[in-house]
Amino acid sequence: MRTDARAILFVDDEALSRKWFERCFSDEFEIASAASVDEALALLATRGDDFAVLITDYRMPGQDGMKLLARARRDYRHLVRMLVTAYAEKDVAMAAINQGHVLRILEKPLEDALTREALREALALFRSTAVERALNESRAASLRETLGFLAHELNTPLTTVRGSVGAVIERLRPAQPGDLPGTVRFEEGQPGEVLSALQRAERRALYCQSLVSTFVQSARDAHPGAQPQTVSASGLIAALLDEYPFDDTERQWVHTRVQRDFRLPGRRDLLYLVLCTLTKNALQALRGRPAPALCIEAGCEDGPGGPHAWIRFTDNGPGIAPEVLARLTREPVTTRAASGGNGMGLMFCQRVMQAAGGTVRVASTEGQGTRVELGFERNVMPAAPGSA
């Protein structure tokens, strides 16, 4: 549906009525006319998105205007509908309201001034509802994308949980005669395998729980009357370090520095997911590299247009090829297709940042590492010392 549609479709079986309507109102409105319900439906089938308002006569040969209103309500819900009738019986008016959901019922003969006022009102209503509908569709699309990406992020650690639990079960051995009650036997190829698998499963499960809890809290914050919640850059980074499921020595690769703290705009759940995504990408790039290091920095500077704040992820990994780097935030391209990468992570981060009034900038040199900067320039406030 076009939000800029402005044409009005007038339906009447009388040729003189159609000519009068077009002559009277074409100076202000874009008018199209039809002589029957079938002709109107054919016009809507080919140009439905062009029309904002449908105004139809009631008494017409064959199908009457009520049938057209009912079809329009079902198939062209964006149309603002009005009924014209010379028979203003109560039952007709009630049916128009109950079945056709009309904005107005106009009586013949139409009066120029009253009809013009009704058309203006109808177009104004169309514009306001069209904008609201477009926003709702955008929100729904964003929600579907977010939930899809969240499901993807949960799937990977849950797969690890399942694999770790399966590895423990595979090492379970039957009890032996003489074992004390409650004794469980495991056979390990290497000492500590079972404990390591259980710890790995626990870290992944806690990470999944942190993601779900964050989104649940955001849903509560969105409830009417709820107090708005904000989070500082330092608080978000601290949550990341505390909850992210680092493997083996990965936590030792990460160093953080907050030069000047600030309050983050936008939804905490999405921003937290962005930080988790960038951390995961950096750690995967660093695996197998000598002296791997990831530095996560946050800072805020005053500028002529207001504060500029950032969170930067800098690693000393293999870097990104120029041809990939140029497409990274615009399309689903990945350097890890063989290991299950789908390229949607950085695109998701870009959309979240755009919604928060920020940007994602990626700089990289092959063989020398990569830096990803989340830049915030709208609704940024430096945080008070000691705030979280």
Secondary structure as GFF3:
##gff-version 3
##sequence-region A 1 388
A	DSSP	beta_strand	7	11	.	.	.	ID=ss1
A	DSSP	alpha_helix	15	25	.	.	.	ID=ss2
A	DSSP	beta_strand	30	34	.	.	.	ID=ss3
A	DSSP	alpha_helix	37	47	.	.	.	ID=ss4
A	DSSP	three_ten_helix	48	50	.	.	.	ID=ss5
A	DSSP	beta_strand	51	57	.	.	.	ID=ss6
A	DSSP	alpha_helix	65	75	.	.	.	ID=ss7
A	DSSP	beta_strand	80	85	.	.	.	ID=ss8
A	DSSP	alpha_helix	90	95	.	.	.	ID=ss9
A	DSSP	pi_helix	96	100	.	.	.	ID=ss10
A	DSSP	beta_strand	104	107	.	.	.	ID=ss11
A	DSSP	alpha_helix	112	170	.	.	.	ID=ss12
A	DSSP	beta_strand	172	173	.	.	.	ID=ss13
A	DSSP	beta_strand	185	186	.	.	.	ID=ss14
A	DSSP	alpha_helix	193	221	.	.	.	ID=ss15
A	DSSP	beta_strand	231	232	.	.	.	ID=ss16
A	DSSP	alpha_helix	233	243	.	.	.	ID=ss17
A	DSSP	alpha_helix	250	253	.	.	.	ID=ss18
A	DSSP	beta_strand	254	258	.	.	.	ID=ss19
A	DSSP	beta_strand	262	264	.	.	.	ID=ss20
A	DSSP	alpha_helix	268	286	.	.	.	ID=ss21
A	DSSP	beta_strand	294	301	.	.	.	ID=ss22
A	DSSP	beta_strand	308	315	.	.	.	ID=ss23
A	DSSP	alpha_helix	322	325	.	.	.	ID=ss24
A	DSSP	three_ten_helix	337	339	.	.	.	ID=ss25
A	DSSP	alpha_helix	344	355	.	.	.	ID=ss26
A	DSSP	beta_strand	358	365	.	.	.	ID=ss27
A	DSSP	beta_strand	369	376	.	.	.	ID=ss28
A	DSSP	beta_strand	381	382	.	.	.	ID=ss29
###
